[in-house]
Amino acid sequence: MNDINREFVSHDEALARAEAGVAKLAAERNDRWYPKFHIASNGGWINDPNGLCYYQGRWHVYYQLHPYGTQWGPMHWGHVSSDDMINWKREPIAFAPSLEADRDGVFSGSAVTGDDGRLWVFYTGHRWANGVDDADDNLEVQCAAVSDDGVHFEKLGVVIDNPKGFRHFRDPKVWKQDGMWYMVFGMSTADGRGEVLLYSSENMRIWHFEQVLFRHPNPGVYMLECPDFFPLRDKEGNEYWVLCFSAMGERPNGFANRNLHNAGYVIGTWEPGEEFKPRTEFRLWDWGHNYYAPQSMVTPDGRRLQYAWMSPFVPPVPMQDDGWCGQLTVPREISLDSYCCIRTEPARELESLRETTMEYDPFILGVNESFRLLDDVEAAEIELEMDMSHSTAERAGLKLMLTEDNAHTCVYYDDQTHRVVLDRHANARGDRGYRAAPFTSHTLKLHVFVDRCSIEVFVNDGEQVMSSYSFPSDGPRALEITAESGTLSIPSLRIHELRSIGLEE
């Protein structure tokens, strides 16, 4: 154990080199698609959100970072913080590989305020078994670090070893309940089955195996990444536990599970010392092209907030040529409705980003009619209500990021499939394809966030969500509303142009 806790390089030196790497990429960064109101690195590649927490009066968001390139590489932890979740500040890079245990990557993890008042971070230390690449599998262990300010950390080394050398053994999420600390993380068994393990501790340093909390029923799912486990109460006050994970190996099933890997959850019941008893099937968090590795935290006022990585899994990925790659979603509030169904809505803090608002009186679009709402918009929030019981259109909705070459992305209602569709068939750059989310009401409310290269669609007060990249062509980016093969009745439409969260500089 002492050997893997030994430093092979000074952590301060590794952090300084990483800062220089990000600065080099940031100096030549192209901002044509760089987000205005999403968290992204100043330069380099990012993926999973990590260590989400509220500590000493500030929100802290850490994220997986490769500071030397715009493709996945040795993982570090980038860091931003905010006192209001709206205006964000870049902090120094929090972690770099420096111990033998994390020689090839400081992988994902979580943060909690410990019994001593310090911020405790738990993460996976990652090594290549052959010291070069994944040809001979991974060596992964769970590690800890502490901080007095949330910015500068002391690594404590390995707290949970991987005695059998399981290839996938990572992503700890920690919480305290009834005087005991608990940790879940994902693993792949020797026979290639994805599981979530549960550990417990009295002091955060010595951890004991409790049980296999969940074993995925599909033998093709070989790993459950980035697990999260938390309670929610429904409208009647009944408590349920939500087990989240990103299922590696889940295959497409109709409209569902269309991505390379798919992030979702099951809802069930659990008490310490008891088994987790699922009550639902696996459900997607998000039906879009680019959503993965969500993590949640609790706010001081008791809300459950979640960020996720907008993952560019499928090439081509145009922003990799621009000195940066990847962003997080907007923060989302998670709740349970009366039917034990998850609602995912944009965090209420985002309303403070609104600079100007255009509000339209109710109107009806004629057959095959289009109406231009804005000639050019980079960052906007759109609140659209469509009355389907008084509409005859087969397809109706929004054309986003519409440029002079007619490249665009559509978000529309499809009457034949009775789904909301996010369609990128007319994109000039990046991956294409479409995704479709279900809904059941005669009134369709779309709450859409458009940033320079991303679209997030909240359907009917968060019944479903869709998140996808869209890389517009050069020139003005118009916004239109259109109806095809029929009319569209619009009782309500508001458009808010949004300001920056302060990370573009």
C-alpha positions in Angstrom: 0.0 0.0 0.0 2.9 2.4 0.8 4.2 2.0 -2.7 1.0 3.1 -4.4 0.7 6.1 -2.0 4.3 7.2 -2.9 4.6 10.4 -5.0 6.3 9.9 -8.3 6.2 13.7 -8.9 5.5 16.7 -6.7 1.8 17.5 -6.9 2.5 21.3 -7.0 4.8 20.7 -10.0 2.2 18.6 -11.8 -0.4 21.2 -11.2 1.8 24.0 -12.5 2.5 22.1 -15.7 -1.3 21.4 -16.1 -2.1 25.1 -15.7 0.5 25.9 -18.4 -1.1 23.3 -20.7 -4.5 24.8 -20.4 -3.2 28.3 -20.8 -1.5 27.4 -24.0 -4.7 25.9 -25.5 -6.8 28.9 -24.2 -4.5 31.4 -25.8 -5.5 30.1 -29.3 -9.0 29.1 -28.5 -11.7 29.8 -31.1 -14.9 31.1 -29.4 -17.3 30.5 -32.3 -19.0 27.6 -30.4 -17.5 28.3 -26.9 -20.5 28.4 -24.5 -21.7 31.6 -22.8 -23.7 30.0 -20.0 -22.4 26.5 -19.6 -19.4 25.4 -17.6 -16.4 24.5 -19.8 -12.7 24.5 -19.4 -10.7 27.5 -20.5 -8.8 25.0 -22.8 -8.5 21.3 -23.2 -10.8 18.3 -23.0 -13.4 17.9 -20.2 -15.8 15.1 -19.2 -17.6 14.1 -16.0 -18.7 16.6 -13.4 -17.0 15.8 -10.1 -17.2 16.9 -6.4 -20.3 18.9 -6.7 -20.8 20.7 -3.3 -21.7 23.8 -1.4 -18.8 24.6 0.9 -17.9 27.7 3.0 -20.6 29.8 1.2 -19.6 28.8 -2.4 -20.8 26.4 -5.0 -17.9 24.2 -6.2 -18.0 22.3 -9.5 -15.0 20.2 -10.4 -14.7 18.3 -13.6 -12.5 15.7 -15.4 -9.9 17.6 -17.4 -7.1 16.7 -19.9 -5.1 19.9 -19.9 -2.7 19.0 -22.8 -5.1 18.4 -25.6 -8.7 18.4 -26.9 -9.1 14.6 -26.8 -9.4 12.3 -23.8 -6.1 11.9 -21.9 -4.6 11.6 -18.4 -7.3 13.0 -16.2 -6.9 15.9 -13.9 -9.6 17.9 -12.0 -10.6 21.3 -13.2 -12.5 23.6 -10.9 -14.9 26.6 -11.0 -16.8 28.2 -8.1 -19.6 30.6 -7.5 -21.4 32.3 -4.7 -24.8 32.4 -6.6 -24.6 29.6 -9.2 -24.8 32.3 -11.9 -21.5 34.2 -11.9 -18.6 31.7 -12.0 -14.9 32.1 -11.2 -12.1 29.9 -12.5 -10.1 28.3 -9.7 -6.7 26.6 -9.9 -6.7 23.0 -11.2 -7.4 20.9 -8.1 -5.8 17.6 -8.9 -3.1 16.2 -11.1 -1.6 12.7 -11.2 1.2 12.6 -8.7 0.9 9.4 -6.6 1.6 5.9 -7.9 -2.1 5.2 -7.2 -3.2 7.8 -9.6 -0.2 7.8 -12.0 -2.4 7.7 -15.1 -5.4 9.7 -14.0 -7.3 11.3 -11.2 -10.6 9.8 -12.2 -14.1 10.8 -11.1 -15.4 11.2 -7.6 -17.4 13.2 -5.1 -17.0 15.8 -2.3 -18.5 16.1 1.2 -18.0 18.2 4.3 -16.4 15.9 6.8 -17.0 15.7 10.5 -13.9 17.8 11.0 -15.4 20.7 8.9 -12.9 20.1 6.1 -13.9 19.3 2.5 -13.2 15.6 1.8 -12.9 14.5 -1.8 -13.0 10.8 -2.8 -11.8 9.9 -6.2 -10.5 6.9 -8.2 -6.8 6.6 -8.7 -6.2 5.1 -12.1 -3.2 3.2 -13.5 -2.5 1.3 -16.7 -1.5 -2.3 -15.7 1.3 -2.2 -18.3 2.2 1.4 -17.6 1.4 2.5 -21.1 -2.2 1.8 -22.3 -5.3 -0.3 -21.7 -4.0 -3.4 -23.5 -3.5 -5.2 -20.2 -6.4 -3.7 -18.3 -6.7 -1.0 -15.6 -5.6 -0.9 -12.0 -8.1 1.3 -10.1 -8.5 2.1 -6.4 -10.5 4.6 -4.3 -8.5 7.5 -2.9 -9.2 10.5 -0.6 -8.0 14.1 -0.2 -8.8 16.9 2.1 -9.0 20.7 1.9 -9.5 23.7 4.3 -10.7 26.0 1.5 -12.0 23.9 -1.4 -9.2 25.1 -3.6 -6.0 23.5 -2.3 -5.9 19.8 -1.4 -3.8 17.3 0.5 -3.9 13.8 -0.9 -4.4 11.1 1.7 -3.9 8.2 -0.6 -5.8 4.9 -1.1 -8.8 4.2 1.2 -10.2 1.2 -0.7 -7.9 -1.2 -2.5 -8.8 -3.3 -5.5 -7.4 -6.7 -4.2 -8.6 -8.8 -7.1 -7.5 -6.3 -9.7 -11.0 -5.8 -11.3 -10.6 -3.9 -14.5 -13.4 -1.4 -13.8 -13.6 -0.3 -10.2 -14.3 3.4 -10.0 -16.3 6.7 -9.4 -17.1 6.9 -5.6 -20.1 8.9 -4.4 -20.1 9.5 -0.7 -22.8 10.7 1.7 -23.6 10.6 5.5 -26.8 9.1 7.0 -27.8 8.3 10.6 -24.2 8.9 11.8 -22.6 6.6 9.3 -20.7 7.4 6.0 -21.6 5.5 2.9 -20.0 5.1 -0.5 -21.2 3.7 -3.7 -19.1 3.0 -6.8 -19.3 1.0 -10.0 -17.4 -2.1 -11.0 -17.3 -4.8 -13.6 -17.1 -8.4 -12.3 -14.7 -11.1 -13.5 -17.4 -12.4 -15.8 -18.1 -8.9 -17.2 -21.3 -7.9 -15.3 -21.9 -4.3 -14.2 -22.5 -3.8 -10.5 -22.8 -1.0 -7.9 -21.0 -1.7 -4.6 -21.9 -0.2 -1.2 -19.3 0.5 1.5 -19.6 2.1 4.9 -17.3 3.9 7.3 -17.4 5.6 10.8 -14.4 7.9 10.2 -14.1 8.3 6.4 -10.7 6.6 6.4 -11.4 2.9 7.1 -14.1 1.5 4.8 -16.0 -1.8 5.0 -17.8 -3.6 2.2 -21.6 -3.8 2.9 -23.1 -5.4 -0.2 -23.6 -5.5 -3.9 -26.3 -2.8 -4.0 -27.3 -3.5 -7.6 -26.4 -5.9 -10.4 -27.6 -4.9 -13.8 -30.0 -7.6 -15.2 -28.7 -7.2 -18.8 -25.6 -9.4 -19.2 -24.4 -7.2 -22.0 -24.0 -4.2 -19.6 -20.4 -4.7 -18.4 -19.9 -1.6 -16.2 -22.0 0.9 -14.3 -20.1 4.1 -14.3 -20.6 7.2 -12.2 -23.2 5.9 -9.8 -25.2 8.2 -7.6 -27.7 7.2 -4.8 -30.0 9.5 -3.0 -33.5 9.8 -1.5 -36.4 11.8 -2.9 -39.9 12.3 -1.4 -42.9 12.3 -3.7 -45.8 14.9 -3.3 -47.4 12.7 -0.6 -44.2 12.6 1.4 -43.2 9.0 0.6 -39.5 8.4 0.5 -37.9 6.5 -2.4 -34.2 6.0 -3.3 -32.9 6.8 -6.8 -30.0 4.8 -8.0 -28.3 6.5 -11.0 -25.6 5.0 -13.2 -24.2 5.2 -16.7 -24.7 1.8 -18.4 -21.8 0.7 -20.5 -22.9 -1.9 -23.1 -26.6 -1.1 -23.0 -27.9 -1.5 -26.6 -30.5 0.5 -28.5 -34.1 -0.4 -27.9 -36.4 1.5 -30.3 -36.1 5.2 -29.4 -34.3 4.4 -26.2 -30.6 3.8 -25.4 -29.4 5.2 -28.8 -26.1 6.5 -27.6 -22.8 4.7 -27.2 -23.3 4.6 -23.4 -26.6 5.7 -21.7 -27.1 7.4 -18.4 -30.3 6.6 -16.4 -31.7 5.5 -13.1 -34.0 3.1 -11.3 -36.3 4.0 -8.4 -36.7 1.8 -5.4 -36.6 1.5 -1.6 -33.7 1.2 0.7 -32.7 1.5 4.4 -29.2 1.0 5.9 -28.5 -2.6 6.4 -31.2 -3.6 3.9 -31.2 -4.5 0.2 -32.1 -2.0 -2.4 -35.4 -3.0 -3.9 -36.1 -1.5 -7.4 -39.6 -0.6 -8.2 -39.1 0.7 -11.8 -37.3 -0.3 -14.9 -34.2 1.5 -16.1 -35.2 5.0 -17.3 -33.2 7.5 -19.2 -32.3 10.8 -17.6 -32.1 12.5 -21.0 -33.2 11.4 -24.5 -30.7 13.6 -26.4 -27.5 12.7 -28.2 -24.9 14.1 -25.8 -25.7 13.4 -22.1 -23.6 11.3 -19.7 -22.2 10.9 -16.2 -24.6 13.0 -14.1 -23.9 13.8 -10.5 -26.1 15.5 -7.9 -25.8 17.5 -4.8 -28.1 18.9 -2.1 -28.6 22.7 -1.8 -28.8 24.5 1.6 -32.5 24.8 1.0 -32.9 21.1 0.4 -33.2 20.9 -3.3 -31.5 18.1 -5.3 -29.4 19.6 -8.1 -27.7 17.8 -10.9 -25.1 18.5 -13.6 -24.0 16.1 -16.3 -21.4 16.0 -19.1 -22.5 16.8 -22.6 -20.4 14.0 -24.1 -19.2 14.2 -27.7 -18.9 10.5 -28.1 -19.4 10.2 -31.9 -17.0 11.9 -34.4 -16.7 14.3 -36.1 -16.3 16.6 -33.1 -15.6 20.1 -34.6 -14.8 21.9 -31.4 -11.7 19.7 -30.9 -10.1 22.0 -33.6 -10.8 25.1 -31.5 -8.6 24.5 -28.4 -11.4 23.1 -26.1 -13.8 20.2 -26.1 -16.8 19.4 -23.9 -19.1 21.2 -21.5 -21.5 20.5 -18.7 -25.3 20.8 -18.9 -27.1 23.6 -17.1 -27.9 22.8 -13.5 -31.1 20.9 -13.1 -33.5 20.4 -10.2 -34.7 16.9 -9.6 -38.0 16.0 -7.9 -40.6 13.2 -7.7 -44.2 13.8 -8.8 -47.3 12.0 -7.4 -46.8 9.1 -9.8 -43.3 8.3 -8.6 -41.8 9.8 -11.8 -38.8 12.0 -11.9 -39.2 15.6 -12.9 -36.0 17.4 -14.2 -36.3 21.1 -14.6 -33.7 23.9 -15.1 -32.5 25.3 -11.8 -34.4 28.4 -10.8 -31.2 30.4 -10.5 -30.9 30.4 -14.3 -33.7 33.1 -14.5 -31.1 35.6 -13.3 -29.3 35.2 -16.7 -32.1 36.8 -18.6 -31.2 40.1 -20.2 -34.1 40.9 -22.5 -37.5 39.2 -23.0 -39.8 39.1 -26.0 -43.3 38.0 -25.3 -45.9 37.2 -28.0 -49.6 37.3 -27.9 -51.4 34.0 -28.7 -51.3 33.3 -32.5 -51.9 30.5 -35.0 -49.5 29.5 -37.7 -51.1 28.6 -41.0 -50.6 25.5 -43.1 -46.9 25.1 -44.0 -46.2 28.6 -42.6 -43.0 29.7 -40.9 -42.3 32.8 -38.9 -38.9 34.2 -38.1 -38.6 35.1 -34.4 -35.0 36.4 -34.3 -32.5 37.0 -37.0 -29.5 36.2 -34.9 -29.1 34.7 -31.4 -26.2 33.0 -29.7 -27.6 32.4 -26.2 -31.4 32.2 -25.5 -34.1 30.6 -23.4 -37.3 29.8 -25.2 -40.6 29.1 -23.4 -43.1 27.7 -26.0 -46.6 26.3 -25.4 -48.4 24.5 -28.2 -52.1 23.5 -28.1 -52.2 20.2 -30.0 -55.9 19.7 -29.5 -56.5 22.9 -31.7 -53.6 22.2 -34.1 -53.6 20.0 -37.3 -49.9 20.1 -38.2 -48.2 16.7 -38.7 -44.9 18.4 -37.5 -44.5 21.7 -35.8 -41.9 23.5 -33.7 -38.6 25.4 -33.8 -35.8 25.8 -36.3 -32.7 26.6 -34.2 -29.3 28.0 -35.3 -30.6 28.5 -38.9 -27.8 29.9 -41.1 -27.7 31.2 -44.7 -26.7 27.8 -46.0 -30.0 26.4 -44.5 -28.1 24.4 -41.9 -30.1 24.1 -38.7 -31.4 21.9 -36.0 -35.1 21.2 -35.4 -37.1 20.7 -32.2 -40.6 19.7 -33.1 -43.7 17.8 -32.2 -44.3 14.7 -34.5 -48.0 13.9 -34.6 -47.5 10.4 -36.1 -45.1 9.2 -33.4 -46.5 11.4 -30.7 -43.0 12.4 -29.6 -40.8 15.5 -29.3 -38.0 15.2 -31.8 -34.6 16.8 -31.8 -33.4 16.5 -35.4 -29.9 17.3 -36.7 -30.3 16.0 -40.3 -29.6 19.5 -41.7 -26.5 20.2 -39.7 -23.5 21.2 -41.7 -20.9 20.1 -39.1 -20.6 17.4 -36.6 -22.7 14.3 -36.1 -26.3 14.2 -37.3 -29.2 11.9 -36.5 -32.3 12.5 -34.4 -33.6 11.6 -31.0 -37.2 11.4 -29.9 -38.8 11.7 -26.4 -42.3 10.6 -25.4 -45.0 12.8 -24.0 -48.7 12.2 -23.3 -50.5 15.6 -22.9 -52.7 17.5 -25.3 -50.7 20.6 -24.4 -47.0 20.6 -25.2 -44.7 22.9 -23.3 -41.1 23.2 -24.5 -38.5 25.0 -22.4 -35.4 25.3 -24.6 -31.9 26.5 -23.8 -29.8 27.4 -26.8 -26.1 28.2 -26.3 -23.5 28.6 -29.0 -23.2 24.9 -29.8 -25.7 23.2 -27.6 -29.5 22.7 -27.2 -31.3 21.5 -24.1 -35.0 20.8 -24.3 -37.2 20.4 -21.2 -40.6 18.8 -22.1 -43.8 19.5 -20.1 -42.3 20.8 -16.9 -39.4 18.3 -16.9 -41.3 15.1 -17.7 -38.5 14.5 -20.3 -35.3 16.2 -21.3 -33.1 16.2 -24.5 -29.5 17.5 -24.7 -27.5 17.6 -27.9 -24.7 19.5 -29.5 -25.3 21.5 -32.7 -22.5 23.3 -34.4 -23.9 26.1 -36.6 -22.3 27.4 -39.8 -20.7 30.8 -40.0 -22.9 33.9 -40.0 -26.1 34.9 -38.2 -28.0 32.2 -36.4 -31.7 32.7 -36.9 -34.7 31.3 -34.9 -37.9 30.3 -36.6 -41.2 28.6 -35.7 -42.9 26.5 -38.3 -45.9 24.2 -39.0 -45.9 21.4 -41.6 -49.0 19.9 -43.3 -51.4 21.7 -41.0 -51.9 24.6 -38.5 -50.3 25.3 -35.2 -52.0 27.0 -32.2 -49.6 28.8 -29.9 -51.1 30.1 -26.6 -47.8 31.3 -25.2 -44.3 32.2 -26.4 -41.5 34.0 -24.6 -37.9 34.4 -25.7 -35.2 35.5 -23.2 -31.7 36.4 -24.4 -29.1 35.3 -21.9 -25.9 36.7 -20.6 -22.6 35.1 -19.9 -21.8 33.3 -16.7 -18.3 34.8 -16.8 -16.1 32.0 -18.0 -15.4 33.2 -21.6 -12.5 35.4 -20.6 
